[in-house]
Structures are given as C-alpha cells and as structure tokens.
Amino acid sequence: MKASRLMSALILLQAHGQLSERELSERLEVSQRTVHRDMEALCIAGIPLTALRGAQGGWRLEKGWRTQVPGLDEPELRALLMTQPRALGDPQLAAAAERAFGKLMAALPVSMRRQAEAMRERLHVDHTGWNPSSEDLSMLPVVQDAVARDCRLAFDYTRADGETAPRTVDPLGLVAKGSTWYLVARTTNGLRTYRVSRMQAVTVLATSFERPAKFNLGAYWRESTAQLQQARQSYEVTLLLDPQAARSMSTWMDAVPVESRAAKIPEGWAVLRVRFENEEQARFVTLGFGPRAKVLEPKQLRERILADARAVTGESEQS
C-alpha cells in the first residue's frame, strides 16, 4: 500500500513540479504527517526532491527528472475500460476520447491489448437511460478553454423557469454528472452552478482571475448537492391548528410556533410552521386533521386541499 502511495505521490509531483503537503494530503487522502514521511522516504531512495519553506513552500521535484510509469495491471486495465469513451453522451467528446483511448491501446503489450479488446466486446454502455434528454454541449469546448486558462467568461444563461439573462463569472471547474455538464463559477454573489446546455453566446474574456487558494471542486460539489437534496426533501407549511391538533403536530413533526398576520385567530388555536418531506405528505397529514387544521401558506397547497375536500364530499366548484 505504501509503495503504491509513494508512486502516486511521485507521479503527482512529476505532473505538477511542486505541491504543498496540504495538496498532496488531499490528493492522496492521507495526513500531512504521512506525506512528510513519504517525502523523506523518497529522498532516501535517491529521488531529487527539495523541501521548500514558507507560505509558498512544499515539495519540488528537480526539473527534467522523469520516472518510467509501470505498465497497467489487470485490475487497473479493467477499471479503465469501465470508464471507456462510450460512456460519454456527446458525440464530439466521445470521438476525441476514443482517439486518445486508441493511442493508449496501441501502447499496450500485445497480450494486454487482446485482453482489453475482449473486455470491450463484453461491455456496452447506454448513456441515454430510460428517460433520455438531449444536452446541447456545443458551448462546452469554449467553457473548457476558459476553465483551463483561468479566464473570465461571459454568456447568456437560461434558467429553469425560462428567463434568460447575461452572466459574467470566474469559471472554477467543470462537473460531469451522467451526460450533463455543469460549470461551477464565482460571481459577485458567491459561488454558483450553471448547466452548460443552458449557456449561449459564450465568450472567453481577455481578463484573467486568481483562483481561491483553498477552493476544492469535489468538496464544493458534494456539499452543494447535499444541500440541494436536503432542500428537495423539505416542504414548509404554515398551519392554523386547534389546541389538540397543535399538540399532535408538535409531537410528531418538526413544528415551531410563528407569528401570523391572520385577521382572526380563534382562542386557543396556534400558528405553526411545519416541515414536511414533500407536498404529498403535507396534504395527507393536513387532510387527516379535517376542520381542526387550516393552511395559511403556501397558497397552492391550500387550494389543492380545498379541491381534495370538495372531491371527497362530491361538491363541485360551481355549487
């Protein structure tokens, strides 16, 4: 395990030239103390590494020094084939990746090349899924260029509600989720995520920007998607409840008392803001209380519950 980690650290330094112990610990998923010991072990082994002190310090590999990367073993080859270019949904991306993949295959020893070809014949990736959606990735190459060169980006963006407006951002990274690509960027209002297929008239500006020193794209994406998932599982409703219903709701649900602008609140009744998992749960629970519960907000839920009550009694809206 240590030998594999040392080789990974060496390849990282070979690719970047210089990295801090914090950067190495994040990429290798070990402590900075372990990184320091690994660097000392590499120095003892004769690898030309230099320790740099200060705020911009870290470890530097002597310029021009190269190591021969060992050939792929069978598990590594199998893992690589599982992420083959067929998994890409965009034809242009798939074609470019296929060319690069072909060069790698050509460099493999004959025995491993035959094994790889046999694996590919036994693996098919259907990127469309059961609910296919068409993603316009025509702007992706331009966005990639801006991300790679740390240049500001201007574009027109169409939101989910159909509204289109211009944006100027600092592009920090790209995230591929299935066949959908997202741009994570810094704006005047903080970090935002944009769906590349909704971007038009993309222009790479001549002005560059300085990346946030501690920004981690993977960590940001995990945090933001977790927040999104939590928001989707949360549906807040303001209810007016009689005393017994209020006690029951407070016992079984996440409910807090709030002030209300309602003109008339019956004596003993309470106004609670209740957090449900979704609208369906809110409808089910509220209807169960019958006349002991009234929806104050949101208006859409109030109208749906009224329609449900009319359907139960057989009353038409015109009656």
C-alpha positions, 0 to 999 in steps of 0.5 A, a space after each residue: 500500500 505504501 509503495 503504491 502511495 509513494 508512486 502516486 505521490 511521485 507521479 503527482 509531483 512529476 505532473 505538477 513540479 511542486 505541491 504543498 503537503 496540504 495538496 498532496 494530503 488531499 490528493 492522496 487522502 492521507 495526513 500531512 504527517 504521512 506525506 512528510 514521511 513519504 517525502 523523506 522516504 523518497 529522498 532516501 531512495 535517491 529521488 531529487 526532491 527539495 523541501 521548500 519553506 514558507 507560505 509558498 513552500 512544499 515539495 519540488 521535484 528537480 526539473 527534467 527528472 522523469 520516472 518510467 510509469 509501470 505498465 497497467 495491471 489487470 485490475 487497473 486495465 479493467 477499471 479503465 475500460 469501465 470508464 471507456 469513451 462510450 460512456 460519454 453522451 456527446 458525440 464530439 467528446 466521445 470521438 476525441 476520447 476514443 482517439 486518445 483511448 486508441 493511442 493508449 491501446 496501441 501502447 499496450 503489450 500485445 497480450 494486454 491489448 487482446 485482453 482489453 479488446 475482449 473486455 470491450 466486446 463484453 461491455 456496452 454502455 447506454 448513456 441515454 437511460 430510460 428517460 433520455 434528454 438531449 444536452 446541447 454541449 456545443 458551448 462546452 469546448 469554449 467553457 473548457 478553454 476558459 476553465 483551463 486558462 483561468 479566464 473570465 467568461 461571459 454568456 447568456 444563461 437560461 434558467 429553469 423557469 425560462 428567463 434568460 439573462 447575461 452572466 459574467 463569472 470566474 469559471 472554477 471547474 467543470 462537473 460531469 454528472 451522467 451526460 450533463 455538464 455543469 460549470 461551477 463559477 464565482 460571481 459577485 454573489 458567491 459561488 454558483 452552478 450553471 448547466 452548460 446546455 443552458 449557456 449561449 453566446 459564450 465568450 472567453 474574456 481577455 481578463 484573467 482571475 486568481 483562483 481561491 487558494 483553498 477552493 476544492 471542486 469535489 468538496 464544493 460539489 458534494 456539499 452543494 448537492 447535499 444541500 440541494 437534496 436536503 432542500 428537495 426533501 423539505 416542504 414548509 407549511 404554515 398551519 392554523 391548528 386547534 389546541 389538540 391538533 397543535 399538540 399532535 403536530 408538535 409531537 410528531 413533526 418538526 413544528 415551531 410556533 410563528 407569528 401570523 398576520 391572520 385577521 382572526 385567530 380563534 382562542 386557543 388555536 396556534 400558528 405553526 410552521 411545519 416541515 414536511 418531506 414533500 407536498 404529498 405528505 403535507 396534504 395527507 397529514 393536513 387532510 387527516 386533521 379535517 376542520 381542526 387544521 387550516 393552511 395559511 401558506 403556501 397558497 397552492 397547497 391550500 387550494 389543492 386541499 380545498 379541491 381534495 375536500 370538495 372531491 371527497 364530499 362530491 361538491 363541485 366548484 360551481 355549487 
